[in-house]
Amino acid sequence: MAALRYAGLDDTDSEDELPPGWEERTTKDGWVYYANHTEEKTQWEHPKTGKRRRVAGDLPYGWEQETDENGQVFFVDHINKRTTYLDPRLAFTVDDNPTKPTTRQRYDGSTTAMEILQGRDFTGRVVLVTGANSGIGFETAKSFALHGAHVILACRNMSRASEAVSRILEEWHKAKVEAMTLDLAVLRSVQHFAEAFKAKNMSLHVLVCNAGTFALPWTLTKDGLETTFQVNHLGHFYLVQLLQDVLCRSAPARVVVVSSESHRFTDINDSSGKLDLSRLSPSQSDYWAMLAYNRSKLCNLLFSNELHRRLSPRGVTSNAVHPGNMMYSSIHRNSWVYMLLFTLARPFTKSMDQEKQSVKSQGWLHPSNSQINGRHSVHLFAKLLFPPR
Ligand SMILES: NC(=O)c1ccc[n+]([C@@H]2O[C@H](COP(=O)([O-])OP(=O)(O)OC[C@H]3O[C@@H](n4cnc5c(N)ncnc54)[C@H](OP(=O)(O)O)[C@@H]3O)[C@@H](O)[C@H]2O)c1
């Protein structure tokens, strides 16, 4: 049997051993199927036992699941630097109830964060969420805290942050939550935050770069940069640089960058196709709020991909995620037009409860909805937040 052979246990006469010409593979969702190379056919049932099976648990440390251009799932072992079509968990499959629909994915847009986190215990994990006093950040922080993690709410306004901490403690008085000051519009504040965090000598297992601003009129920060660009991208970029050593020390760890599908509607190249960095922090005359937001979200995506490339060999993964469209948070507060649009869209969009699953589940594992980022997907949000166990 291929899986056992892979695990170095090929000398077996188990009833699960496949007849010659058969091979077992897995789908993206972890279902096992069987391919017969002689007859060129596939089936869900084991050719000998008739059982349907699926893989159990997370991938081993250092492994990652990818999908090739033909939609075929393959696995990358970053530690030993090899690639295989065999799921390393195939040696440990479990029977599945055949009456269960095999096409349904485990999580979808209506799944709530609590459903995703059911049975998870994050005791001993340290999670840092930026912009955690409201919206997606608050729900994310709360869900982790209610599942045992030590959660730090990194917010620019301490009274709003303390109120958020109290709201979480009201739900569970034993929750380990604390607020710290972080204003992403001030690079000095980011630096102070990182110093204060490091002074605590804590690990950092999950860093959620969530804080964001949208539809702002043109303003410059104290650092002389356009505000949307600095808050949404550059401040987070700097934060991750400053905390990189802590993340690496805490590996396995992960960074989750809350981006947006709207990254598609812009680019940062000029008309000749060359990278035009002046577009990132434009002057007032070249400024359009929507475009500035989209560009900052494109930066989120590119940053996350590059971070992943650089840090994953050291056990720190990074994924960008689109949490859902037009969810009713306070993101629209800077413009009455968007306030109206978000209000009208509210009955048809995801609730905060459903959204935060995106930040948490490994919906973060369906194929890309972006040509730029092979890891960017609504349903991946939730899974991305699960620290590897
Ligand atoms: N809602 C959606 O439909 C949607 C769609 C796609 C992507 N997203 C992304 O999701 C993320 C969260 O947005 P949300 O919808 O939850 O909006 P939200 O409720 O407005 O939350 C944004 C958070 O960011 C914080 N923040 C803003 N400026 C900051 C700064 N200078 N320093 C530190 N924190 C700052 C806010 O703090 P204050 O309360 O102090 O302002 C707030 O806690 C954003 O990155 C957004 O781009 C949202």
The ligand as a Tripos MOL2 file, in Angstrom:
@<TRIPOS>MOLECULE
LIG
   48    52     1     0     0
SMALL
NO_CHARGES

@<TRIPOS>ATOM
      1 N1        -15.8590   44.6690    6.6000 N.am      1 LIG1
      2 C1        -15.5940   44.2040    5.3860 C.2       1 LIG1
      3 O1        -16.5050   44.0170    4.5570 O.2       1 LIG1
      4 C2        -14.2010   43.8490    4.9620 C.ar      1 LIG1
      5 C3        -14.0040   43.2780    3.6970 C.ar      1 LIG1
      6 C4        -12.7150   42.9370    3.3040 C.ar      1 LIG1
      7 C5        -11.6530   43.1760    4.1500 C.ar      1 LIG1
      8 N2        -11.8590   43.7430    5.3640 N.ar      1 LIG1
      9 C6        -10.6800   43.9920    6.2070 C.3       1 LIG1
     10 O2        -10.9280   43.5110    7.5160 O.3       1 LIG1
     11 C7        -10.1190   44.2150    8.4510 C.3       1 LIG1
     12 C8        -10.9440   44.5970    9.6540 C.3       1 LIG1
     13 O3        -11.9720   45.4830    9.2620 O.3       1 LIG1
     14 P1        -13.4030   45.5400    9.9440 P.3       1 LIG1
     15 O4        -14.3820   45.3340    8.8650 O.co2     1 LIG1
     16 O5        -13.4640   44.6950   11.1480 O.co2     1 LIG1
     17 O6        -13.4590   47.1010   10.3130 O.3       1 LIG1
     18 P2        -13.5110   47.8730   11.7180 P.3       1 LIG1
     19 O7        -14.6060   47.3650   12.5740 O.co2     1 LIG1
     20 O8        -13.5080   49.3200   11.3500 O.co2     1 LIG1
     21 O9        -12.1350   47.4990   12.3830 O.3       1 LIG1
     22 C9        -10.9400   48.1120   12.0200 C.3       1 LIG1
     23 C10       -10.0160   48.1020   13.2250 C.3       1 LIG1
     24 O10        -8.7780   48.7020   12.8160 O.3       1 LIG1
     25 C11        -8.4240   49.6530   13.8110 C.3       1 LIG1
     26 N3         -7.5700   50.7100   13.3150 N.ar      1 LIG1
     27 C12        -7.8690   51.6770   12.4070 C.ar      1 LIG1
     28 N4         -6.8280   52.5250   12.2960 N.ar      1 LIG1
     29 C13        -5.8590   52.0790   13.1340 C.ar      1 LIG1
     30 C14        -4.5580   52.5060   13.4730 C.ar      1 LIG1
     31 N5         -4.0380   53.6320   12.9530 N.pl3     1 LIG1
     32 N6         -3.8380   51.7880   14.3570 N.ar      1 LIG1
     33 C15        -4.3410   50.6860   14.9240 C.ar      1 LIG1
     34 N7         -5.5750   50.2420   14.6780 N.ar      1 LIG1
     35 C16        -6.3290   50.9150   13.7790 C.ar      1 LIG1
     36 C17        -9.7560   50.2180   14.2920 C.3       1 LIG1
     37 O11        -9.5690   50.8760   15.5500 O.3       1 LIG1
     38 P3        -10.5150   52.1240   15.9760 P.3       1 LIG1
     39 O12       -11.7970   51.5350   16.4550 O.co2     1 LIG1
     40 O13        -9.7280   52.7960   17.0420 O.co2     1 LIG1
     41 O14       -10.6890   52.9750   14.7500 O.co2     1 LIG1
     42 C18       -10.5640   48.9470   14.3920 C.3       1 LIG1
     43 O15       -10.3050   48.2790   15.5940 O.3       1 LIG1
     44 C19        -9.5440   45.4080    7.6900 C.3       1 LIG1
     45 O16        -8.1980   45.1420    7.3720 O.3       1 LIG1
     46 C20       -10.3810   45.4730    6.4250 C.3       1 LIG1
     47 O17        -9.6750   46.0070    5.3350 O.3       1 LIG1
     48 C21       -13.1070   44.0890    5.8100 C.ar      1 LIG1
@<TRIPOS>BOND
     1     1     2 1
     2     2     3 2
     3     2     4 1
     4     4     5 ar
     5     4    48 ar
     6     5     6 ar
     7     6     7 ar
     8     7     8 ar
     9     8     9 1
    10     8    48 ar
    11     9    10 1
    12     9    46 1
    13    10    11 1
    14    11    12 1
    15    11    44 1
    16    12    13 1
    17    13    14 1
    18    14    15 2
    19    14    16 1
    20    14    17 1
    21    17    18 1
    22    18    19 2
    23    18    20 1
    24    18    21 1
    25    21    22 1
    26    22    23 1
    27    23    24 1
    28    23    42 1
    29    24    25 1
    30    25    26 1
    31    25    36 1
    32    26    27 ar
    33    26    35 ar
    34    27    28 ar
    35    28    29 ar
    36    29    30 ar
    37    29    35 ar
    38    30    31 1
    39    30    32 ar
    40    32    33 ar
    41    33    34 ar
    42    34    35 ar
    43    36    37 1
    44    36    42 1
    45    37    38 1
    46    38    39 2
    47    38    40 1
    48    38    41 1
    49    42    43 1
    50    44    45 1
    51    44    46 1
    52    46    47 1
@<TRIPOS>SUBSTRUCTURE
     1 LIG1         1 GROUP 0 **** ****
